[in-house]
């Protein structure tokens, strides 16, 4: 449709089509037209589709999580793009299968639970309370909108509901519990030596032929990803609002006409005594209740403390024990007759008996708060922002329609829209499909920049909704296809890689020779000394809390029990590439304590996880999953 308009933008039919588009813009909102055309699904799961946009959004979110987790240590080359994209797609397919299964089982996430979950997130709160503005801002910073986030969260909560239902359904037998305690409390006596990889790296030599051969064989490691430079114009209500001028007369008129909006509602703190009258009671019962209330009022006016009389005689189970204390309340909370009486009292006064739907009340007013109005000076900036935002929003929708029309009519330039609407054209640095920073971290913009219509046909993008009342139209100004970086640019990296590979091989060879000496009965301390290493003996190693490298610890508890007093020897690679030669001397099982819940809980969780994995495999086996479009 849009290509058809562009090709005929100067003909009468273009104006007819644009007019037909503008009418539903006005009636239904412009956002429905900014989501792009139909694209090949990234995957189909039974009858549901996973769109390329959804995959891109999830991919972007995964990148963000990795950046936050690793901080300054994050490097894009650590996570090959295609591999990570496929992993993300696998996760979306799994989630869709779980959502379909949960929905088919009648599970639902209601609006109330969804809202409560969102409101409880600290990142969406201000001064300890949920803030809609903070919420929308936090999502906008991640290139998300509330509707999309809430839909994703609802799906996540639904899958968690299914997960919990399966995982928590398993249990452990007494025999399994005892075995688990023995394993969890198991202690192992070990010794080990470390061969530093750095010692072998320093000795590794690399020739020119090896560098060239590595470059030729491992070319994929040195590819510079496809890049585009982007020019874009941004239309936002926030920017429009900054240019709107409002006079003091208008501000004061708004203040006077809406003064209630700038006042603190009055609240009253009261105590009460209730003499209950059941619904439908006859006149005699009603009269008796009133007489009882009047008798209690007489006691209070005779000097009895209101709170003491309430504790003894009030028939309100919710407040009697608190001396009838109801705390602070505003209008519209209490029974109308009760409210009117409470608001007619002054602090310290006690009412006559007041008839409500529940019976007769005696009310004592303890305190009054609120009810004051802010001065014009106090709320001037607030009123200014309100009026600016109202006008900016209307201007935004008017200009958005014009922006859409101008960029359709002039598909090969942003100049016309920029000149007529007064919006600057911003030129970006080159970005890859992984996105950039600021606005260019938004997956919608990156998806548009690399779309066929924008990249291959060199057209303007459609207006892209990137936040509340915020649109962007972009075009590609320069395209750099994926290419292998020159050898000279990556030479040092290749030398480093080859040296490390050679060093790792030499270290393994040395470790194997040392392991053979130890297996033949060599003294560990002497063997370590001969290798310029240090032998370290550690007894009573536990699975949890041991101050050992994680790789050594895993290796220790994977080694078989020593037989006939013979030490078991193995080698393992630790996190920094050093190689450890490890000896296991003895194994002692943990103590069994009958009735101990911890081991049972661990075992039941493990059994539950296994049950969930089996259920997921069954769901996968019965599903029809296809991947029509491979994402680049």
DRENBA-995645 format. One record per residue (C-alpha): residue number from 1; residue in one letter; x, y, z. Coordinates in Angstrom, 3 decimals, decimal comma, always signed. Layout:
BEGIN
NUM; A; X; Y; Z;
...
END
This chain:
BEGIN
1; X; +0,000; +0,000; +0,000;
2; X; +2,628; +2,536; +1,031;
3; X; +4,857; +1,703; -1,934;
4; X; +1,839; +2,211; -4,188;
5; X; +1,289; +5,673; -2,640;
6; X; +4,959; +6,636; -3,001;
7; X; +5,045; +5,728; -6,688;
8; X; +1,975; +7,863; -7,337;
9; X; +2,521; +10,552; -4,703;
10; X; +1,945; +13,418; -7,143;
11; X; -1,303; +12,062; -8,611;
12; X; -4,852; +12,724; -7,453;
13; X; -5,279; +9,152; -6,292;
14; X; -2,513; +9,641; -3,691;
15; X; -4,500; +12,437; -2,091;
16; X; -7,590; +10,239; -1,961;
17; X; -5,714; +7,433; -0,252;
18; X; -3,982; +9,781; +2,200;
19; X; -7,383; +11,306; +3,027;
20; X; -8,844; +7,857; +3,646;
21; X; -5,935; +7,113; +5,943;
22; X; -6,262; +10,374; +7,873;
23; X; -9,939; +9,773; +8,711;
24; X; -9,274; +6,608; +10,750;
25; X; -6,206; +8,333; +12,213;
26; X; -8,537; +10,880; +13,763;
27; X; -11,120; +8,305; +14,861;
28; X; -8,952; +5,533; +16,196;
29; X; -5,510; +7,022; +16,934;
30; X; -2,463; +7,009; +14,799;
31; X; -0,533; +4,238; +16,521;
32; X; -2,414; +1,477; +14,699;
33; X; -0,739; +2,641; +11,455;
34; X; +2,830; +2,730; +12,708;
35; X; +3,489; -0,970; +13,263;
36; X; +4,565; -1,890; +9,731;
37; X; +3,259; -4,409; +7,250;
38; X; +2,907; -8,154; +7,442;
39; X; +6,231; -9,970; +7,682;
40; X; +7,254; -13,601; +7,674;
41; X; +6,934; -15,026; +11,162;
42; X; +10,130; -15,858; +13,027;
43; X; +8,398; -19,051; +14,192;
44; X; +4,970; -20,674; +14,266;
45; X; +3,947; -22,598; +17,371;
46; X; +0,791; -24,599; +16,661;
47; X; -1,641; -21,860; +15,564;
48; X; +0,294; -18,924; +17,087;
49; X; +3,014; -16,829; +15,445;
50; X; +6,146; -15,302; +16,933;
51; X; +6,721; -12,122; +14,944;
52; X; +10,134; -10,768; +13,926;
53; X; +9,382; -7,692; +16,079;
54; X; +8,772; -9,833; +19,142;
55; X; +12,003; -11,736; +18,525;
56; X; +13,916; -8,478; +18,071;
57; X; +12,438; -7,070; +21,292;
58; X; +13,370; -10,183; +23,261;
59; X; +16,837; -10,209; +21,710;
60; X; +17,361; -6,574; +22,680;
61; X; +16,166; -7,251; +26,244;
62; X; +18,591; -10,173; +26,543;
63; X; +21,438; -7,915; +25,408;
64; X; +20,427; -5,332; +28,000;
65; X; +20,401; -7,970; +30,754;
66; X; +23,869; -9,154; +29,761;
67; X; +25,203; -5,575; +29,729;
68; X; +23,768; -4,944; +33,199;
69; X; +25,125; -8,228; +34,577;
70; X; +28,637; -7,860; +33,177;
71; X; +29,015; -4,068; +33,324;
72; X; +32,404; -2,939; +32,044;
73; X; +33,344; -6,568; +31,269;
74; X; +30,675; -6,848; +28,574;
75; X; +32,051; -7,349; +25,066;
76; X; +29,728; -8,043; +22,090;
77; X; +32,084; -10,660; +20,642;
78; X; +31,520; -12,805; +23,744;
79; X; +28,009; -13,530; +22,484;
80; X; +27,825; -14,417; +18,762;
81; X; +24,738; -12,657; +17,442;
82; X; +23,216; -15,479; +15,402;
83; X; +23,753; -18,025; +18,165;
84; X; +22,200; -15,776; +20,800;
85; X; +19,297; -14,877; +18,506;
86; X; +18,502; -18,565; +18,038;
87; X; +18,702; -19,154; +21,779;
88; X; +16,283; -16,275; +22,360;
89; X; +13,934; -17,686; +19,729;
90; X; +14,110; -21,118; +21,399;
91; X; +13,097; -19,431; +24,651;
92; X; +10,150; -17,650; +23,001;
93; X; +8,976; -20,921; +21,456;
94; X; +9,196; -22,655; +24,832;
95; X; +7,301; -19,805; +26,486;
96; X; +4,570; -19,914; +23,835;
97; X; +4,165; -23,672; +24,341;
98; X; +3,825; -23,162; +28,102;
99; X; +1,341; -20,297; +27,668;
100; X; -0,787; -22,410; +25,342;
101; X; -0,688; -25,329; +27,774;
102; X; -1,554; -23,156; +30,766;
103; X; -4,388; -21,397; +28,928;
104; X; -5,727; -24,728; +27,721;
105; X; -5,760; -25,940; +31,332;
106; X; -7,933; -22,994; +32,396;
107; X; -5,198; -20,985; +34,093;
108; X; -5,578; -17,196; +34,003;
109; X; -3,797; -14,081; +35,300;
110; X; -6,406; -11,507; +36,317;
111; X; -6,011; -7,761; +35,957;
112; X; -5,926; -7,273; +39,729;
113; X; -3,006; -9,695; +40,212;
114; X; -1,161; -8,199; +37,228;
115; X; -1,561; -4,660; +38,586;
116; X; -0,472; -5,713; +42,082;
117; X; +2,664; -7,327; +40,642;
118; X; +3,580; -4,212; +38,670;
119; X; +2,858; -1,890; +41,602;
120; X; +5,177; -3,947; +43,830;
121; X; +8,229; -3,481; +41,579;
122; X; +10,593; -0,991; +43,323;
123; X; +11,810; +0,365; +39,981;
124; X; +8,273; +1,611; +39,285;
125; X; +7,877; +3,378; +42,626;
126; X; +8,536; +6,877; +43,896;
127; X; +8,780; +7,498; +47,651;
128; X; +7,698; +3,903; +48,251;
129; X; +4,521; +4,150; +46,139;
130; X; +3,753; +3,135; +42,566;
131; X; +4,108; +6,017; +40,088;
132; X; +2,569; +5,819; +36,620;
133; X; +5,052; +8,415; +35,383;
134; X; +8,056; +6,483; +36,729;
135; X; +6,596; +3,264; +35,318;
136; X; +6,180; +4,656; +31,807;
137; X; +9,591; +6,339; +31,932;
138; X; +11,342; +3,117; +32,971;
139; X; +9,707; +1,231; +30,123;
140; X; +10,450; +4,000; +27,636;
141; X; +14,151; +3,844; +28,554;
142; X; +14,113; +0,189; +27,508;
143; X; +12,228; +0,846; +24,279;
144; X; +8,971; -0,579; +25,627;
145; X; +5,396; +0,602; +26,070;
146; X; +3,023; -0,366; +28,917;
147; X; +0,667; -2,451; +26,783;
148; X; +3,498; -4,597; +25,416;
149; X; +5,224; -4,928; +28,783;
150; X; +1,996; -5,902; +30,520;
151; X; +1,198; -8,505; +27,871;
152; X; +4,688; -10,008; +28,262;
153; X; +4,427; -9,959; +32,063;
154; X; +1,019; -11,646; +31,950;
155; X; +2,513; -14,398; +29,806;
156; X; +5,503; -14,775; +32,150;
157; X; +3,212; -15,014; +35,188;
158; X; +1,057; -17,591; +33,416;
159; X; +4,082; -19,783; +32,646;
160; X; +5,248; -19,412; +36,262;
161; X; +1,817; -20,543; +37,407;
162; X; +2,118; -23,686; +35,291;
163; X; +5,728; -24,224; +36,395;
164; X; +4,813; -23,940; +40,091;
165; X; +1,874; -26,289; +39,669;
166; X; +4,144; -29,029; +38,307;
167; X; +7,285; -28,459; +40,395;
168; X; +5,471; -28,275; +43,742;
169; X; +3,522; -31,469; +43,167;
170; X; +6,430; -33,857; +43,850;
171; X; +7,618; -35,333; +47,167;
172; X; +10,526; -37,337; +48,615;
173; X; +10,447; -40,759; +50,334;
174; X; +12,276; -41,374; +53,673;
175; X; +14,984; -43,381; +51,867;
176; X; +15,543; -40,566; +49,391;
177; X; +15,711; -38,020; +52,206;
178; X; +18,409; -39,966; +54,044;
179; X; +20,432; -40,395; +50,850;
180; X; +20,157; -36,670; +50,151;
181; X; +21,423; -35,792; +53,658;
182; X; +24,391; -38,083; +53,175;
183; X; +25,238; -36,408; +49,874;
184; X; +24,707; -32,824; +50,992;
185; X; +26,765; -33,258; +54,147;
186; X; +29,499; -35,297; +52,464;
187; X; +33,139; -34,286; +53,148;
188; X; +36,127; -35,045; +50,951;
189; X; +39,866; -34,936; +51,703;
190; X; +41,822; -33,642; +48,714;
191; X; +45,105; -32,192; +47,483;
192; X; +45,952; -30,292; +44,320;
193; X; +48,584; -28,325; +42,407;
194; X; +48,102; -25,579; +39,813;
195; X; +49,971; -25,067; +36,553;
196; X; +49,533; -21,374; +35,568;
197; X; +48,590; -20,957; +31,925;
198; X; +50,554; -17,684; +31,797;
199; X; +53,834; -19,599; +32,219;
200; X; +53,131; -21,545; +29,033;
201; X; +51,806; -18,511; +27,111;
202; X; +55,143; -16,744; +27,614;
203; X; +56,964; -19,649; +25,961;
204; X; +54,638; -20,042; +22,966;
205; X; +56,027; -18,954; +19,588;
206; X; +53,849; -17,964; +16,612;
207; X; +54,993; -17,864; +12,976;
208; X; +53,667; -15,742; +10,110;
209; X; +52,385; -18,872; +8,369;
210; X; +50,423; -19,845; +11,480;
211; X; +48,880; -16,380; +11,660;
212; X; +47,811; -16,519; +8,005;
213; X; +46,464; -20,073; +8,370;
214; X; +44,459; -19,112; +11,454;
215; X; +43,052; -16,042; +9,700;
216; X; +42,013; -18,142; +6,692;
217; X; +40,481; -20,949; +8,748;
218; X; +38,762; -18,833; +11,397;
219; X; +37,583; -15,938; +9,256;
220; X; +34,156; -15,896; +10,917;
221; X; +35,775; -14,713; +14,151;
222; X; +36,952; -11,512; +12,510;
223; X; +33,847; -10,399; +10,691;
224; X; +32,793; -6,780; +11,042;
225; X; +28,982; -6,840; +11,316;
226; X; +26,721; -5,124; +8,836;
227; X; +26,234; -1,448; +9,723;
228; X; +24,018; +1,436; +8,726;
229; X; +24,166; +5,163; +9,378;
230; X; +20,757; +6,651; +10,031;
231; X; +19,200; +10,076; +9,647;
232; X; +16,004; +10,607; +11,617;
233; X; +13,536; +13,210; +12,796;
234; X; +11,757; +12,907; +16,110;
235; X; +8,339; +14,296; +16,995;
236; X; +7,470; +14,300; +20,698;
237; X; +4,826; +16,011; +22,785;
238; X; +7,480; +16,668; +25,414;
239; X; +9,520; +18,806; +23,018;
240; X; +6,410; +20,578; +21,734;
241; X; +5,386; +21,410; +25,315;
242; X; +8,668; +23,200; +25,972;
243; X; +7,873; +25,778; +23,277;
244; X; +4,336; +26,582; +24,430;
245; X; +3,890; +29,903; +26,241;
246; X; +1,091; +30,458; +28,781;
247; X; +0,323; +33,807; +30,448;
248; X; -0,224; +34,347; +34,177;
249; X; -3,847; +35,378; +33,637;
250; X; -4,649; +32,023; +32,113;
251; X; -2,756; +30,207; +34,857;
252; X; -4,701; +32,045; +37,568;
253; X; -8,001; +31,367; +35,794;
254; X; -7,215; +27,627; +35,785;
255; X; -6,276; +27,814; +39,467;
256; X; -9,557; +29,511; +40,406;
257; X; -11,730; +27,183; +38,336;
258; X; -10,090; +23,972; +39,554;
259; X; -9,073; +24,928; +43,065;
260; X; -10,350; +21,631; +44,430;
261; X; -7,559; +19,893; +42,502;
262; X; -4,980; +21,839; +44,495;
263; X; -6,417; +21,166; +47,954;
264; X; -5,710; +18,454; +50,497;
265; X; -8,983; +16,644; +51,367;
266; X; -10,059; +17,045; +54,975;
267; X; -9,844; +13,862; +57,056;
268; X; -11,213; +13,180; +60,520;
269; X; -9,954; +10,922; +63,294;
270; X; -12,829; +9,532; +65,365;
271; X; -13,754; +6,920; +67,931;
272; X; -17,207; +5,385; +68,191;
273; X; -19,385; +3,146; +70,313;
274; X; -21,944; +1,013; +68,474;
275; X; -25,176; -0,336; +69,894;
276; X; -26,182; -2,727; +67,125;
277; X; -29,720; -2,887; +65,689;
278; X; -30,266; -5,808; +63,343;
279; X; -31,941; -5,067; +59,974;
280; X; -35,718; -5,430; +60,169;
281; X; -35,844; -4,939; +63,945;
282; X; -39,178; -3,549; +65,242;
283; X; -39,694; -0,163; +66,861;
284; X; -39,381; -1,548; +70,366;
285; X; -35,967; -3,035; +69,706;
286; X; -34,861; +0,207; +68,039;
287; X; -36,049; +2,270; +71,001;
288; X; -34,250; -0,012; +73,453;
289; X; -31,006; +0,354; +71,528;
290; X; -31,328; +4,142; +71,509;
291; X; -31,976; +4,125; +75,231;
292; X; -28,849; +2,025; +75,787;
293; X; -26,814; +4,469; +73,712;
294; X; -28,161; +7,399; +75,707;
295; X; -27,225; +5,616; +78,927;
296; X; -23,668; +5,143; +77,681;
297; X; -23,530; +8,817; +76,665;
298; X; -24,605; +9,723; +80,173;
299; X; -21,644; +7,733; +81,592;
300; X; -19,231; +9,573; +79,296;
301; X; -20,607; +12,975; +80,161;
302; X; -20,376; +11,943; +83,797;
303; X; -16,616; +11,594; +83,481;
304; X; -16,042; +8,052; +82,133;
305; X; -13,342; +7,823; +79,471;
306; X; -14,830; +7,302; +76,003;
307; X; -12,230; +4,647; +75,108;
308; X; -12,943; +2,663; +78,314;
309; X; -16,700; +2,684; +77,674;
310; X; -16,071; +1,588; +74,047;
311; X; -13,895; -1,350; +75,122;
312; X; -16,543; -2,498; +77,580;
313; X; -19,795; -1,790; +75,745;
314; X; -19,268; -1,238; +71,982;
315; X; -20,735; -3,973; +69,781;
316; X; -18,370; -3,242; +66,869;
317; X; -15,940; -6,212; +66,901;
318; X; -13,494; -4,395; +64,634;
319; X; -12,822; -1,395; +66,882;
320; X; -14,066; -2,174; +70,429;
321; X; -10,736; -3,623; +71,566;
322; X; -9,014; -0,434; +70,317;
323; X; -11,288; +1,814; +72,382;
324; X; -13,495; +2,424; +69,343;
325; X; -10,631; +3,975; +67,369;
326; X; -11,428; +4,261; +63,651;
327; X; -8,315; +6,208; +62,641;
328; X; -8,473; +8,940; +59,998;
329; X; -11,085; +8,786; +57,240;
330; X; -12,370; +11,120; +54,544;
331; X; -15,751; +11,720; +53,012;
332; X; -17,403; +8,891; +51,144;
333; X; -15,969; +6,179; +53,390;
334; X; -18,473; +5,868; +56,247;
335; X; -22,256; +5,514; +56,387;
336; X; -23,736; +8,896; +55,303;
337; X; -25,439; +9,621; +58,646;
338; X; -22,261; +8,687; +60,528;
339; X; -20,116; +10,848; +58,226;
340; X; -22,370; +13,892; +58,536;
341; X; -22,324; +13,653; +62,323;
342; X; -18,547; +13,224; +62,478;
343; X; -17,950; +16,215; +60,186;
344; X; -20,281; +18,372; +62,318;
345; X; -18,217; +17,844; +65,475;
346; X; -15,272; +19,826; +66,786;
347; X; -12,200; +18,083; +68,195;
348; X; -12,996; +16,653; +71,658;
349; X; -16,782; +16,737; +71,218;
350; X; -19,045; +13,672; +71,571;
351; X; -22,195; +13,351; +69,468;
352; X; -25,745; +12,484; +70,462;
353; X; -26,772; +8,952; +69,424;
354; X; -26,585; +8,719; +65,615;
355; X; -28,713; +6,168; +63,751;
356; X; -26,972; +4,394; +60,856;
357; X; -27,699; +1,211; +58,941;
358; X; -25,876; -0,706; +61,699;
359; X; -27,505; +0,758; +64,779;
360; X; -26,840; +3,668; +67,129;
361; X; -23,392; +5,292; +67,395;
362; X; -21,780; +7,619; +69,852;
363; X; -18,976; +9,471; +68,060;
364; X; -16,033; +11,317; +69,565;
365; X; -13,931; +13,457; +67,227;
366; X; -10,234; +13,172; +68,082;
367; X; -8,533; +15,306; +65,440;
368; X; -8,837; +16,962; +62,011;
369; X; -6,199; +17,140; +59,313;
370; X; -6,017; +18,389; +55,719;
371; X; -8,605; +20,602; +54,166;
372; X; -6,078; +23,264; +53,206;
373; X; -5,503; +24,695; +49,713;
374; X; -2,133; +25,284; +48,118;
375; X; -1,409; +28,847; +47,075;
376; X; -1,179; +29,857; +43,431;
377; X; +2,579; +30,303; +43,798;
378; X; +2,908; +26,741; +45,117;
379; X; +1,104; +25,181; +42,150;
380; X; +1,986; +27,624; +39,365;
381; X; +4,552; +25,317; +37,740;
382; X; +2,181; +22,362; +38,044;
383; X; -0,634; +24,275; +36,287;
384; X; +1,797; +25,489; +33,609;
385; X; +2,869; +21,903; +32,919;
386; X; -0,754; +20,739; +32,763;
387; X; -1,777; +23,364; +30,203;
388; X; +1,380; +22,861; +28,153;
389; X; +0,877; +19,094; +28,084;
390; X; -2,769; +19,437; +27,052;
391; X; -1,922; +21,719; +24,152;
392; X; +1,197; +19,764; +23,232;
393; X; -0,802; +16,555; +22,991;
394; X; -3,272; +18,099; +20,544;
395; X; -0,473; +19,635; +18,506;
396; X; +1,346; +16,304; +18,553;
397; X; -1,579; +14,461; +16,958;
398; X; -2,040; +17,211; +14,369;
399; X; +1,660; +17,186; +13,477;
400; X; +1,834; +13,388; +13,528;
401; X; -0,724; +13,189; +10,751;
402; X; +1,250; +15,727; +8,740;
403; X; +4,518; +13,916; +9,441;
404; X; +3,040; +10,667; +8,125;
405; X; +1,749; +12,358; +4,978;
406; X; +4,960; +14,266; +4,209;
407; X; +7,255; +11,282; +4,634;
408; X; +4,978; +9,141; +2,409;
409; X; +4,769; +11,818; -0,280;
410; X; +8,567; +12,401; -0,249;
411; X; +9,925; +8,903; +0,405;
412; X; +13,516; +9,751; -0,527;
413; X; +14,107; +12,643; +1,872;
414; X; +13,327; +13,934; +5,340;
415; X; +13,954; +17,532; +4,298;
416; X; +10,330; +18,382; +3,480;
417; X; +9,004; +17,137; +6,805;
418; X; +11,866; +18,770; +8,665;
419; X; +11,275; +22,156; +7,017;
420; X; +7,484; +22,237; +7,364;
421; X; +7,333; +20,908; +10,932;
422; X; +10,494; +22,601; +12,181;
423; X; +12,080; +19,340; +13,288;
424; X; +15,872; +18,885; +13,084;
425; X; +17,358; +15,978; +11,157;
426; X; +19,685; +13,997; +13,392;
427; X; +22,527; +11,931; +11,918;
428; X; +23,588; +8,824; +13,835;
429; X; +26,888; +7,038; +14,140;
430; X; +27,003; +3,652; +12,357;
431; X; +24,964; +0,987; +14,155;
432; X; +24,630; -2,761; +13,737;
433; X; +21,563; -4,945; +14,032;
434; X; +22,289; -5,080; +17,750;
435; X; +21,396; -1,416; +18,033;
436; X; +23,149; +1,552; +19,547;
437; X; +22,510; +3,898; +22,439;
438; X; +19,689; +6,287; +23,298;
439; X; +16,882; +6,171; +20,758;
440; X; +18,871; +3,741; +18,619;
441; X; +18,726; +1,173; +21,397;
442; X; +15,032; +0,817; +20,542;
443; X; +14,501; -2,471; +18,653;
444; X; +11,652; -0,975; +16,613;
445; X; +14,006; +1,608; +15,107;
446; X; +16,710; -0,947; +14,383;
447; X; +14,157; -3,307; +12,853;
448; X; +12,918; -0,519; +10,590;
449; X; +16,440; +0,554; +9,590;
450; X; +17,302; -2,960; +8,424;
451; X; +13,914; -3,654; +6,818;
452; X; +13,684; -4,244; +3,062;
453; X; +11,611; -1,127; +2,458;
454; X; +14,121; +1,192; +4,150;
455; X; +17,439; -0,539; +3,489;
456; X; +16,952; -2,075; +0,045;
457; X; +14,448; +0,373; -1,451;
458; X; +15,990; +3,429; +0,208;
459; X; +12,620; +4,736; +1,436;
460; X; +11,770; +6,608; +4,596;
461; X; +10,478; +4,412; +7,380;
462; X; +6,923; +4,690; +8,582;
463; X; +6,409; +6,773; +11,688;
464; X; +7,560; +4,540; +14,536;
465; X; +5,973; +4,754; +17,976;
466; X; +8,897; +4,757; +20,432;
467; X; +7,125; +6,025; +23,535;
468; X; +4,127; +7,905; +24,803;
469; X; +3,391; +10,649; +22,265;
470; X; +6,810; +10,148; +20,661;
471; X; +7,366; +9,230; +17,007;
472; X; +10,458; +8,790; +14,842;
473; X; +10,829; +8,604; +11,059;
474; X; +14,212; +7,476; +9,763;
475; X; +16,100; +6,665; +6,613;
476; X; +19,417; +4,978; +5,927;
477; X; +22,137; +7,318; +4,668;
478; X; +24,964; +4,794; +4,426;
479; X; +25,112; +0,992; +4,378;
480; X; +28,203; -1,099; +5,097;
481; X; +27,669; -4,855; +4,405;
482; X; +29,219; -7,449; +6,663;
483; X; +32,906; -7,875; +5,839;
484; X; +35,996; -9,543; +7,207;
485; X; +38,382; -7,154; +8,929;
486; X; +41,867; -6,902; +7,341;
487; X; +44,554; -9,212; +8,669;
488; X; +46,649; -6,329; +9,944;
489; X; +43,750; -5,064; +12,038;
490; X; +43,356; -8,406; +13,812;
491; X; +46,960; -9,672; +13,802;
492; X; +47,551; -9,095; +17,517;
493; X; +44,276; -10,794; +18,379;
494; X; +45,237; -13,818; +16,281;
495; X; +48,703; -14,011; +17,876;
496; X; +47,067; -13,927; +21,314;
497; X; +44,619; -16,675; +20,369;
498; X; +47,294; -18,957; +18,906;
499; X; +49,578; -18,463; +21,882;
500; X; +46,765; -19,290; +24,271;
501; X; +45,807; -22,406; +22,282;
502; X; +49,421; -23,599; +22,207;
503; X; +49,831; -22,797; +25,889;
504; X; +46,683; -24,733; +26,796;
505; X; +47,931; -27,775; +24,861;
506; X; +51,361; -27,583; +26,506;
507; X; +49,799; -27,177; +29,952;
508; X; +47,581; -30,234; +29,406;
509; X; +50,585; -32,254; +28,315;
510; X; +52,535; -31,181; +31,396;
511; X; +49,575; -31,889; +33,674;
512; X; +49,165; -35,367; +32,176;
513; X; +52,837; -36,153; +32,843;
514; X; +52,505; -34,987; +36,480;
515; X; +49,290; -37,000; +36,920;
516; X; +51,079; -40,135; +35,708;
517; X; +53,897; -39,580; +38,229;
518; X; +51,369; -39,221; +41,049;
519; X; +49,412; -42,317; +39,953;
520; X; +52,671; -44,274; +40,047;
521; X; +53,154; -43,325; +43,703;
522; X; +55,193; -40,133; +43,417;
523; X; +55,300; -37,873; +46,491;
524; X; +52,836; -35,004; +45,741;
525; X; +54,988; -32,323; +47,389;
526; X; +58,100; -33,384; +45,463;
527; X; +56,225; -33,749; +42,174;
528; X; +54,772; -30,246; +42,614;
529; X; +58,195; -28,818; +43,513;
530; X; +59,703; -30,351; +40,364;
531; X; +57,047; -28,522; +38,324;
532; X; +57,695; -25,258; +40,228;
533; X; +54,190; -25,536; +41,669;
534; X; +52,836; -25,742; +45,215;
535; X; +51,049; -28,787; +46,614;
536; X; +47,966; -27,821; +48,638;
537; X; +46,226; -30,291; +50,965;
538; X; +42,630; -29,564; +52,079;
539; X; +40,654; -31,985; +54,282;
540; X; +36,931; -31,952; +55,013;
541; X; +35,866; -30,122; +51,853;
542; X; +32,089; -29,534; +51,704;
543; X; +29,911; -28,899; +48,659;
544; X; +28,885; -25,504; +50,020;
545; X; +31,148; -22,855; +51,511;
546; X; +34,466; -24,323; +50,445;
547; X; +37,062; -21,670; +49,527;
548; X; +38,126; -23,440; +46,346;
549; X; +37,921; -22,593; +42,668;
550; X; +34,483; -23,662; +41,405;
551; X; +35,974; -25,914; +38,696;
552; X; +38,142; -27,745; +41,240;
553; X; +35,164; -28,140; +43,571;
554; X; +32,994; -29,572; +40,794;
555; X; +35,760; -31,963; +39,800;
556; X; +36,323; -33,089; +43,407;
557; X; +32,678; -34,044; +43,911;
558; X; +32,445; -35,748; +40,498;
559; X; +35,414; -38,043; +41,202;
560; X; +34,708; -41,663; +42,204;
561; X; +35,348; -42,822; +45,776;
562; X; +38,879; -44,096; +46,409;
563; X; +39,034; -47,925; +46,590;
564; X; +41,392; -49,905; +48,809;
565; X; +43,042; -46,689; +50,061;
566; X; +44,241; -45,690; +46,591;
567; X; +44,144; -41,985; +45,814;
568; X; +42,082; -40,999; +42,756;
569; X; +43,799; -38,504; +40,410;
570; X; +42,266; -36,201; +37,810;
571; X; +42,957; -32,865; +36,145;
572; X; +40,638; -29,952; +35,454;
573; X; +40,819; -26,477; +33,897;
574; X; +39,945; -23,576; +36,190;
575; X; +38,232; -20,350; +35,162;
576; X; +41,385; -18,418; +34,123;
577; X; +42,728; -21,316; +32,055;
578; X; +45,183; -22,696; +34,674;
579; X; +45,227; -26,485; +34,949;
580; X; +44,803; -28,230; +38,287;
581; X; +45,934; -31,781; +39,040;
582; X; +43,654; -32,982; +41,845;
583; X; +43,929; -35,976; +44,188;
584; X; +41,000; -37,402; +46,186;
585; X; +42,119; -39,252; +49,358;
586; X; +38,917; -40,041; +51,246;
587; X; +35,130; -39,544; +51,310;
588; X; +32,939; -39,299; +54,426;
589; X; +29,136; -39,234; +54,076;
590; X; +27,064; -36,634; +55,874;
591; X; +25,198; -37,342; +59,102;
592; X; +21,578; -38,468; +58,787;
593; X; +19,177; -36,522; +61,037;
594; X; +15,655; -37,953; +61,046;
595; X; +12,957; -35,333; +60,470;
596; X; +15,379; -32,815; +58,935;
597; X; +13,363; -30,858; +56,350;
598; X; +16,176; -29,213; +54,413;
599; X; +17,333; -32,275; +52,523;
600; X; +13,749; -33,207; +51,686;
601; X; +13,117; -29,750; +50,324;
602; X; +16,222; -29,889; +48,119;
603; X; +15,284; -33,326; +46,850;
604; X; +11,673; -32,396; +46,201;
605; X; +12,784; -29,321; +44,297;
606; X; +15,110; -31,456; +42,177;
607; X; +12,346; -34,003; +41,572;
608; X; +9,952; -31,197; +40,721;
609; X; +12,426; -29,744; +38,225;
610; X; +12,802; -33,176; +36,640;
611; X; +9,011; -33,515; +36,441;
612; X; +8,756; -30,115; +34,774;
613; X; +11,499; -30,990; +32,271;
614; X; +9,659; -34,210; +31,417;
615; X; +6,375; -32,334; +31,031;
616; X; +8,037; -29,766; +28,774;
617; X; +9,534; -32,505; +26,603;
618; X; +6,056; -34,008; +26,261;
619; X; +4,596; -30,626; +25,301;
620; X; +7,332; -30,126; +22,689;
621; X; +6,768; -33,599; +21,253;
622; X; +3,067; -32,934; +20,740;
623; X; +3,466; -29,463; +19,254;
624; X; +3,832; -28,307; +15,673;
625; X; +6,719; -25,826; +15,535;
626; X; +8,105; -24,319; +12,336;
627; X; +10,601; -21,537; +11,635;
628; X; +9,622; -20,002; +8,281;
629; X; +12,000; -17,050; +8,404;
630; X; +15,575; -17,221; +9,623;
631; X; +16,452; -13,875; +11,257;
632; X; +19,782; -12,392; +10,216;
END
